[in-house]
Amino acid sequence: MKLITAIIKPFKADDVREALSELGVSGMTLTEVKGFGRQKGHTELYRGAEYVIDFLPKIKLEIAVSDELSDQVVEAICTAANSGQIGDGKIFVSNLEQTIRIRTGETGNDAL
């Protein structure tokens, strides 16, 4: 099993969700986060005063999938989240040792 963590632009969240639904991904966790990478921050003008925004709003998606589905999920996220501009995000794939569904006690792939 794999845990796929994707940091994407907020306006791409629905596109990514739809792409993953088409693959049969049954669940994910979405968190609103702030951060920066190569995109750095930017300056904005508010009531005549210029200020720097160091941390930009992003969406963090966490998806637990079987090993067989992980490559397809990564490809779907890459395609759906790509705007061709700096700051499109990153995807991290890590091994998931155990998954347990609390309600039924199912473990492993059955719990996904």
Backbone torsions as a table, in degrees:
resi	resn	phi	psi	omega
1	MET	NA	151.9	-179.3
2	LYS	-128.0	147.0	170.5
3	LEU	-108.1	116.2	-179.4
4	ILE	-103.5	121.5	178.9
5	THR	-114.2	123.6	-179.4
6	ALA	-123.4	133.9	173.9
7	ILE	-108.7	117.6	-174.6
8	ILE	-133.6	170.6	175.1
9	LYS	-71.7	142.2	-175.3
10	PRO	-57.5	-37.1	-176.5
11	PHE	-73.8	-6.1	178.4
12	LYS	-97.0	-2.9	-174.8
13	ALA	-60.5	-44.1	-179.3
14	ASP	-66.2	-39.1	178.2
15	ASP	-62.1	-42.4	179.5
16	VAL	-66.8	-43.0	179.2
17	ARG	-59.4	-43.6	179.2
18	GLU	-64.1	-42.2	-179.9
19	ALA	-63.7	-39.5	179.2
20	LEU	-71.5	-35.1	177.1
21	SER	-62.2	-37.4	178.6
22	GLU	-64.6	-27.5	177.5
23	LEU	-81.7	-10.6	-178.7
24	GLY	92.7	14.8	176.6
25	VAL	-68.9	124.5	-171.0
26	SER	-94.3	-10.2	-179.8
27	GLY	-165.2	155.4	177.5
28	MET	-159.6	162.8	175.6
29	THR	-115.0	130.5	179.5
30	LEU	-116.9	129.6	179.8
31	THR	-129.8	136.2	174.2
32	GLU	-83.4	123.4	-177.7
33	VAL	-130.7	171.9	174.4
34	LYS	-130.1	146.4	179.2
35	GLY	-178.9	-176.6	175.2
36	PHE	-154.6	158.0	174.9
37	GLY	-135.0	-127.0	177.6
38	ARG	-66.1	-23.0	-179.2
39	GLN	-64.8	-23.2	-175.2
40	LYS	55.4	-150.0	176.4
41	GLY	-107.9	-161.4	174.7
42	HIS	-153.5	167.1	179.0
43	THR	-103.3	146.7	176.4
44	GLU	-131.9	157.6	179.2
45	LEU	-109.3	124.3	179.3
46	TYR	-133.5	117.1	-179.2
47	ARG	50.5	44.0	176.1
48	GLY	82.4	-6.4	-179.9
49	ALA	-106.8	134.7	178.3
50	GLU	-93.6	133.6	177.4
51	TYR	-140.0	156.3	-175.9
52	VAL	-98.2	132.8	173.7
53	ILE	-103.3	106.6	-177.3
54	ASP	-79.8	-39.8	-177.2
55	PHE	-107.8	124.6	-177.5
56	LEU	-97.5	146.8	179.0
57	PRO	-68.8	134.8	178.7
58	LYS	-138.4	170.2	174.8
59	ILE	-117.5	132.8	176.2
60	LYS	-109.4	120.5	177.4
61	LEU	-106.9	136.5	174.7
62	GLU	-125.1	124.6	-175.9
63	ILE	-132.5	125.1	175.4
64	ALA	-98.8	124.7	-177.0
65	VAL	-137.9	164.8	174.9
66	SER	-71.8	159.2	179.5
67	ASP	-56.9	-38.1	-176.9
68	GLU	-65.7	-30.8	-175.3
69	LEU	-92.3	-12.0	-170.7
70	SER	-61.8	-43.0	-179.4
71	ASP	-64.2	-39.0	178.6
72	GLN	-66.3	-39.0	179.2
73	VAL	-65.5	-44.1	178.9
74	VAL	-60.9	-44.5	179.6
75	GLU	-63.4	-41.7	179.1
76	ALA	-63.3	-41.4	178.6
77	ILE	-65.1	-45.5	179.2
78	CYS	-57.2	-45.3	-178.2
79	THR	-68.0	-46.1	-175.3
80	ALA	-73.6	-31.0	-175.3
81	ALA	-92.0	-6.2	-175.6
82	ASN	-77.2	121.2	172.7
83	SER	-111.8	-6.5	-179.8
84	GLY	80.7	6.9	-179.0
85	GLN	-115.8	160.8	178.7
86	ILE	-61.3	142.7	179.4
87	GLY	92.9	11.7	179.0
88	ASP	-63.6	-27.9	173.7
89	GLY	124.5	-169.0	-178.3
90	LYS	-141.2	157.6	174.8
91	ILE	-127.4	131.9	177.4
92	PHE	-118.3	132.1	178.6
93	VAL	-117.9	124.8	179.4
94	SER	-132.1	155.2	178.3
95	ASN	-71.6	142.9	179.8
96	LEU	-115.8	113.8	-174.1
97	GLU	-72.4	-42.6	-174.6
98	GLN	-150.1	144.0	174.3
99	THR	-132.0	134.7	-179.9
100	ILE	-133.1	126.8	173.0
101	ARG	-85.6	117.6	-173.3
102	ILE	-61.7	-43.8	-175.1
103	ARG	-61.5	-43.4	-173.5
104	THR	-107.8	-15.6	-177.2
105	GLY	82.6	4.4	178.2
106	GLU	-61.9	148.6	-179.2
107	THR	-128.6	166.0	176.6
108	GLY	65.0	-145.4	-178.5
109	ASN	-60.5	-30.0	179.0
110	ASP	-62.4	-28.4	-178.5
111	ALA	-80.2	-14.8	179.2
112	LEU	-75.8	NA	NA
